[in-house]
Amino acid sequence: MISYPDNERLLAAIESYLAQRELPTEPERLYAPMGYSLAEGGKRLRPMLLMLACGIFSDDTAPAMPAAAAVEVFHNFTLLHDDIMDNAALRRGKPSVQARWGRNVALLSGDAMLISAYRLLAATPARLLPRILEVFNDMAIGVCEGQQYDMDFEEQSEVSVEEYMRMIELKTSVLLGGAVTIGAIIGGADRADCRTLNRFAIELGFAFQLQDDLLDSYGDERTLGKPIGGDILEGKKSYLTVVAMSRATEEERETLRTLHRNPELTPESKIETARAIYDRCDVRRLTEQQIAIKFDRALSMLDRLSVGAERTQRMREYAAGLIGRNR
């Protein structure tokens, strides 16, 4: 009988655990931004995946909670530094840490969050800590490599689909893969199951990021809670842009390269122009096709685990909810 909490109660437990973490009050400008960043917001995707992975192999998921908090703190550390690099004014609909407190405060608070993540990891079962640290460190350096590729792409006139997918794997999927692997280790999974579950998360990460790219250009602002077209207006290379560049005419490619800098067009016109090129190149259908392929591959990995299908049902439901599918 599986007794660990359902997904809604599991998310509430994660929120409660994060909220109960007591940060020092001084120096205020170091710790207040950390609490602000970790305040309820976001999907808590990574800790949820970690806890659900643990639950596949064990009914007792409590020992995994510190590690779940650690990956969420680490994720938020990366967001603080990402916002500095992007000079982003908003994060989750509110002022970013660097916009509210300044770049130097955001930099130092981010550093402190990284250290806090390692402190949380230290609360995991001691006998498992060497393996967990190995996975966590590989995950962390992979995220940094992915961020560097993402920044490099800003200076390249064209990026291939293969290059973009490799960047996604490092910047997005590796963190999901690390989370589920750590959860599986704590749950008692063997190395073969850990590798299989890691592959599940990598494929799910691909699907999740491609869907995010798609929604940025074709989503509903009322549903998303944010304006669409941000990638287009920033000149950011999304999967849609990369695919369009591989199928467009040279004139259209030049338009996509320079659209965000065109002072003669309104933001609305820039979005409409890019979407017209996407539509002509059949980008939306091709992106939806890739999302479906990656999602199906992810689910097929769950079929290969050494446990019964009932043990993976909760993970399937959660993954389907992320991608907006009935599975």
Backbone torsions as a table, in degrees:
resi	resn	phi	psi	omega
1	MET	NA	121.4	-180.0
2	ILE	-81.3	121.5	-171.3
3	SER	-113.8	-2.4	-178.7
4	TYR	-72.8	159.0	-169.4
5	PRO	-62.7	153.2	174.1
6	ASP	-67.7	173.0	-170.2
7	ASN	-61.9	-38.5	179.8
8	GLU	-67.3	-42.5	179.0
9	ARG	-71.3	-30.9	176.9
10	LEU	-66.3	-43.1	176.7
11	LEU	-61.9	-41.6	178.4
12	ALA	-63.1	-37.1	179.0
13	ALA	-66.7	-37.9	177.2
14	ILE	-65.0	-45.7	179.0
15	GLU	-59.5	-43.0	-179.3
16	SER	-64.5	-41.9	-179.6
17	TYR	-63.4	-43.9	179.0
18	LEU	-65.1	-40.4	-177.9
19	ALA	-67.9	-29.5	-177.1
20	GLN	-82.6	-8.4	177.5
21	ARG	-68.2	121.9	-177.3
22	GLU	-92.0	118.5	175.8
23	LEU	-95.4	147.4	174.4
24	PRO	-58.3	155.2	179.3
25	THR	-91.0	-19.5	-178.8
26	GLU	-131.0	141.2	-4.3
27	PRO	-71.3	131.0	-172.0
28	GLU	-57.1	-38.8	-175.9
29	ARG	-77.7	-5.2	171.5
30	LEU	-91.3	-45.7	-171.1
31	TYR	-92.1	-30.6	179.8
32	ALA	-60.3	-42.3	177.3
33	PRO	-63.7	-30.6	177.5
34	MET	-65.6	-46.6	177.7
35	GLY	-63.8	-39.0	178.5
36	TYR	-61.4	-44.1	-178.8
37	SER	-66.2	-37.1	-175.4
38	LEU	-88.4	-6.0	178.6
39	ALA	-57.8	155.2	-172.8
40	GLU	-47.3	126.4	-179.9
41	GLY	168.0	154.8	-177.1
42	GLY	81.1	176.3	-174.5
43	LYS	-86.9	-13.3	-171.4
44	ARG	54.0	36.7	-175.9
45	LEU	-57.8	-47.6	-173.0
46	ARG	-69.2	-46.9	176.1
47	PRO	-65.7	-32.8	176.8
48	MET	-63.5	-44.6	179.3
49	LEU	-63.3	-39.4	179.6
50	LEU	-63.5	-46.4	-178.4
51	MET	-67.2	-39.6	179.1
52	LEU	-67.3	-36.2	177.3
53	ALA	-64.2	-42.5	176.3
54	CYS	-60.4	-41.3	-178.2
55	GLY	-67.4	-19.7	175.6
56	ILE	-64.3	-33.5	-172.5
57	PHE	-109.6	-11.2	-178.7
58	SER	-149.5	142.2	175.4
59	ASP	-78.6	-18.2	-179.7
60	ASP	-99.8	99.6	-178.0
61	THR	-97.1	-3.5	-177.0
62	ALA	-55.6	-39.9	-179.7
63	PRO	-63.3	-15.7	-178.4
64	ALA	-87.6	-11.7	-173.6
65	MET	-61.1	-42.4	177.2
66	PRO	-60.2	-39.1	178.5
67	ALA	-67.8	-37.3	176.9
68	ALA	-61.5	-43.4	176.5
69	ALA	-64.0	-37.2	-179.0
70	ALA	-61.9	-43.7	-179.0
71	VAL	-69.7	-30.7	177.2
72	GLU	-71.3	-40.6	176.7
73	VAL	-63.8	-43.0	177.4
74	PHE	-60.8	-44.8	179.1
75	HIS	-58.3	-43.2	-179.7
76	ASN	-69.7	-32.1	171.6
77	PHE	-57.8	-45.2	-179.6
78	THR	-64.3	-34.2	179.9
79	LEU	-67.4	-39.5	177.5
80	LEU	-59.0	-45.6	-179.0
81	HIS	-73.5	-35.3	175.3
82	ASP	-59.0	-44.0	-178.6
83	ASP	-64.5	-33.0	175.0
84	ILE	-64.7	-48.2	-177.8
85	MET	-65.1	-34.8	-179.3
86	ASP	-90.1	-5.6	-174.0
87	ASN	53.5	42.5	-175.8
88	ALA	-78.8	133.8	-179.5
89	ALA	-89.7	-23.1	-176.0
90	LEU	-125.9	149.2	173.3
91	ARG	-146.2	119.1	-178.2
92	ARG	56.4	38.6	174.5
93	GLY	79.9	4.4	177.1
94	LYS	-132.5	164.4	-177.5
95	PRO	-55.2	135.5	176.7
96	SER	-66.9	163.3	179.0
97	VAL	-60.2	-42.3	-178.2
98	GLN	-69.6	-28.0	176.4
99	ALA	-75.0	-33.8	-176.1
100	ARG	-85.1	-39.8	-175.3
101	TRP	-113.2	-13.7	-178.3
102	GLY	105.4	159.7	-174.4
103	ARG	-64.7	-41.6	-176.6
104	ASN	-66.0	-40.4	177.3
105	VAL	-64.1	-43.9	-180.0
106	ALA	-62.2	-39.2	179.6
107	LEU	-63.5	-48.7	-176.7
108	LEU	-71.2	-40.2	177.5
109	SER	-63.6	-37.6	175.9
110	GLY	-61.7	-43.7	176.8
111	ASP	-58.4	-43.5	-180.0
112	ALA	-64.8	-33.9	177.6
113	MET	-66.3	-39.0	177.6
114	LEU	-60.5	-44.6	177.7
115	ILE	-63.2	-39.1	178.6
116	SER	-62.7	-35.4	178.2
117	ALA	-61.6	-42.1	178.6
118	TYR	-68.1	-34.7	175.9
119	ARG	-62.2	-39.8	178.4
120	LEU	-66.1	-40.6	178.7
121	LEU	-59.5	-31.9	-178.5
122	ALA	-64.2	-15.0	179.6
123	ALA	-88.3	-0.8	177.7
124	THR	-77.6	162.7	-178.8
125	PRO	-51.5	128.1	-172.2
126	ALA	-58.7	-37.0	-176.8
127	ARG	-68.3	-21.8	-178.7
128	LEU	-97.6	-10.0	-171.5
129	LEU	-59.6	-41.6	178.6
130	PRO	-57.3	-44.5	178.3
131	ARG	-66.1	-41.5	-178.5
132	ILE	-64.1	-42.9	179.2
133	LEU	-64.2	-37.9	178.0
134	GLU	-61.3	-46.1	178.5
135	VAL	-64.5	-45.5	-177.8
136	PHE	-61.5	-43.8	-178.5
137	ASN	-67.0	-40.7	176.4
138	ASP	-62.4	-41.8	177.8
139	MET	-61.2	-45.7	-175.8
140	ALA	-64.4	-44.2	-179.5
141	ILE	-70.1	-32.3	176.2
142	GLY	-62.6	-41.2	178.1
143	VAL	-61.9	-41.3	178.6
144	CYS	-64.2	-40.6	177.7
145	GLU	-63.1	-42.1	178.9
146	GLY	-62.9	-40.7	178.0
147	GLN	-63.4	-38.7	179.1
148	GLN	-65.6	-42.3	176.4
149	TYR	-60.2	-41.9	179.9
150	ASP	-59.8	-42.0	178.2
151	MET	-69.7	-37.7	177.3
152	ASP	-60.9	-37.1	-178.5
153	PHE	-61.6	-28.1	-179.7
154	GLU	-63.5	-24.9	-178.5
155	GLU	-98.2	-2.4	179.2
156	GLN	-98.6	137.4	179.8
157	SER	-70.9	-32.1	178.7
158	GLU	-139.8	147.4	177.8
159	VAL	-131.2	132.8	-179.8
160	SER	-76.5	160.7	176.9
161	VAL	-59.9	-40.5	-179.7
162	GLU	-62.7	-42.9	178.5
163	GLU	-63.9	-41.4	-179.0
164	TYR	-65.8	-41.8	-179.9
165	MET	-66.0	-35.4	176.7
166	ARG	-64.9	-39.6	177.7
167	MET	-62.8	-43.9	177.8
168	ILE	-59.4	-43.4	-178.1
169	GLU	-58.2	-40.9	-178.5
170	LEU	-78.1	-46.0	-172.3
171	LYS	-77.7	-32.7	-175.3
172	THR	-114.0	-55.9	-171.5
173	SER	-68.1	-36.8	-177.3
174	VAL	-59.9	-38.0	179.5
175	LEU	-67.2	-38.7	176.4
176	LEU	-67.4	-40.5	178.7
177	GLY	-63.5	-41.9	177.5
178	GLY	-63.2	-40.4	-179.0
179	ALA	-61.7	-49.5	-177.3
180	VAL	-68.9	-33.7	179.6
181	THR	-65.8	-43.4	177.6
182	ILE	-62.8	-43.6	178.0
183	GLY	-60.7	-41.8	-179.9
184	ALA	-65.7	-40.0	178.2
185	ILE	-59.8	-46.9	-179.5
186	ILE	-64.8	-33.1	178.6
187	GLY	-75.1	-10.2	177.4
188	GLY	99.3	15.2	-179.7
189	ALA	-68.5	150.7	174.9
190	ASP	-81.8	174.5	-174.2
191	ARG	-65.7	-34.4	179.4
192	ALA	-64.2	-44.9	178.2
193	ASP	-66.3	-35.3	177.2
194	CYS	-62.7	-42.2	178.9
195	ARG	-65.2	-41.7	-179.8
196	THR	-64.9	-43.8	-179.6
197	LEU	-67.5	-34.4	175.4
198	ASN	-61.0	-42.5	179.1
199	ARG	-64.6	-38.6	174.4
200	PHE	-54.3	-48.3	-176.2
201	ALA	-69.0	-35.0	178.0
202	ILE	-62.1	-47.7	179.7
203	GLU	-66.1	-39.2	177.4
204	LEU	-63.7	-38.7	178.1
205	GLY	-62.2	-39.5	175.3
206	PHE	-58.8	-51.3	-178.1
207	ALA	-60.1	-42.5	-178.1
208	PHE	-63.4	-45.3	-177.7
209	GLN	-70.6	-39.5	178.0
210	LEU	-64.3	-38.0	176.6
211	GLN	-65.7	-39.3	177.8
212	ASP	-61.6	-42.7	176.9
213	ASP	-61.0	-43.0	-178.6
214	LEU	-64.8	-45.5	-178.1
215	LEU	-65.6	-28.5	179.5
216	ASP	-62.2	-29.0	179.9
217	SER	-104.8	-27.0	-174.0
218	TYR	-123.2	6.8	-177.7
219	GLY	-78.6	174.1	177.5
220	ASP	-98.4	120.4	-178.1
221	GLU	-58.6	-35.0	-178.7
222	ARG	-67.8	-36.1	179.1
223	THR	-76.5	-42.3	-176.7
224	LEU	-75.3	-27.4	-177.9
225	GLY	76.4	17.4	178.4
226	LYS	-154.3	157.0	178.9
227	PRO	-63.9	146.9	175.2
228	ILE	-90.5	164.1	176.3
229	GLY	89.5	10.2	-178.2
230	GLY	-60.3	-42.1	179.6
231	ASP	-62.0	-39.6	-179.8
232	ILE	-65.6	-46.7	-176.5
233	LEU	-67.9	-27.8	179.4
234	GLU	-89.3	-6.7	-176.7
235	GLY	70.5	25.3	-177.4
236	LYS	-80.7	140.2	179.7
237	LYS	-83.2	104.4	175.8
238	SER	-99.2	174.8	177.7
239	TYR	-60.6	-36.7	-179.4
240	LEU	-62.8	-43.6	179.7
241	THR	-65.3	-43.4	-178.2
242	VAL	-61.8	-45.5	178.8
243	VAL	-65.8	-43.1	179.6
244	ALA	-60.1	-42.3	-179.6
245	MET	-62.5	-28.2	179.9
246	SER	-81.3	-11.6	-175.9
247	ARG	-122.1	-10.8	-173.7
248	ALA	-84.1	165.9	172.2
249	THR	-73.1	165.4	179.0
250	GLU	-62.2	-35.9	178.1
251	GLU	-64.1	-42.6	179.2
252	GLU	-67.7	-38.3	177.6
253	ARG	-62.0	-40.7	178.6
254	GLU	-66.1	-37.3	176.4
255	THR	-61.1	-45.4	-179.8
256	LEU	-65.1	-35.8	-179.8
257	ARG	-65.6	-36.2	-170.2
258	THR	-109.8	-3.5	-171.7
259	LEU	-56.6	-45.0	-174.4
260	HIS	-68.2	-18.4	180.0
261	ARG	-98.1	0.2	-175.2
262	ASN	-75.4	111.0	-176.4
263	PRO	-76.3	-11.0	-176.4
264	GLU	-86.1	-11.2	-177.0
265	LEU	-108.6	144.0	173.9
266	THR	-76.5	162.1	175.9
267	PRO	-54.8	-40.3	-179.6
268	GLU	-63.3	-39.8	179.9
269	SER	-67.6	-37.4	178.0
270	LYS	-62.4	-44.0	179.2
271	ILE	-64.1	-44.0	179.4
272	GLU	-62.8	-39.8	-179.7
273	THR	-64.8	-46.2	179.4
274	ALA	-63.8	-43.5	-178.6
275	ARG	-65.7	-32.7	177.1
276	ALA	-63.8	-39.5	176.6
277	ILE	-68.2	-44.1	177.0
278	TYR	-56.0	-45.0	-177.4
279	ASP	-64.1	-41.5	-179.4
280	ARG	-65.4	-32.7	-179.1
281	CYS	-89.1	4.2	177.4
282	ASP	62.1	32.4	-173.7
283	VAL	-68.1	-39.5	-177.5
284	ARG	-60.8	-47.9	-179.9
285	ARG	-62.7	-42.4	-178.8
286	LEU	-65.3	-36.2	178.1
287	THR	-69.2	-44.1	177.5
288	GLU	-60.7	-36.2	178.2
289	GLN	-63.9	-43.9	179.4
290	GLN	-67.3	-37.8	176.6
291	ILE	-59.0	-45.4	-179.4
292	ALA	-64.0	-41.1	-179.7
293	ILE	-63.6	-47.7	-178.3
294	LYS	-65.5	-39.3	-179.7
295	PHE	-65.8	-43.8	178.9
296	ASP	-64.0	-37.7	176.6
297	ARG	-63.9	-39.2	178.5
298	ALA	-59.9	-49.1	-178.8
299	LEU	-63.5	-33.6	-180.0
300	SER	-64.8	-27.7	177.3
301	MET	-66.9	-36.2	178.4
302	LEU	-63.9	-30.6	178.6
303	ASP	-67.6	-20.3	-175.8
304	ARG	-91.1	-4.5	179.9
305	LEU	-70.2	158.5	-175.1
306	SER	-86.4	22.1	-179.5
307	VAL	-119.0	165.0	178.3
308	GLY	-69.9	158.6	-177.2
309	ALA	-59.5	-29.9	-178.9
310	GLU	-65.4	-24.8	-179.7
311	ARG	-75.4	-22.4	-177.7
312	THR	-102.2	-1.4	-174.6
313	GLN	-61.0	-40.7	-178.8
314	ARG	-64.1	-39.9	177.9
315	MET	-65.7	-40.4	177.4
316	ARG	-59.8	-46.2	-178.8
317	GLU	-63.2	-41.2	-179.8
318	TYR	-66.2	-44.4	179.3
319	ALA	-61.9	-42.2	179.4
320	ALA	-62.7	-37.9	178.1
321	GLY	-64.9	-35.2	178.6
322	LEU	-64.8	-38.6	-175.3
323	ILE	-95.6	-3.4	177.2
324	GLY	73.1	39.7	-178.6
325	ARG	-124.3	156.9	176.2
326	ASN	-96.0	96.8	-179.4
327	ARG	-133.8	NA	NA
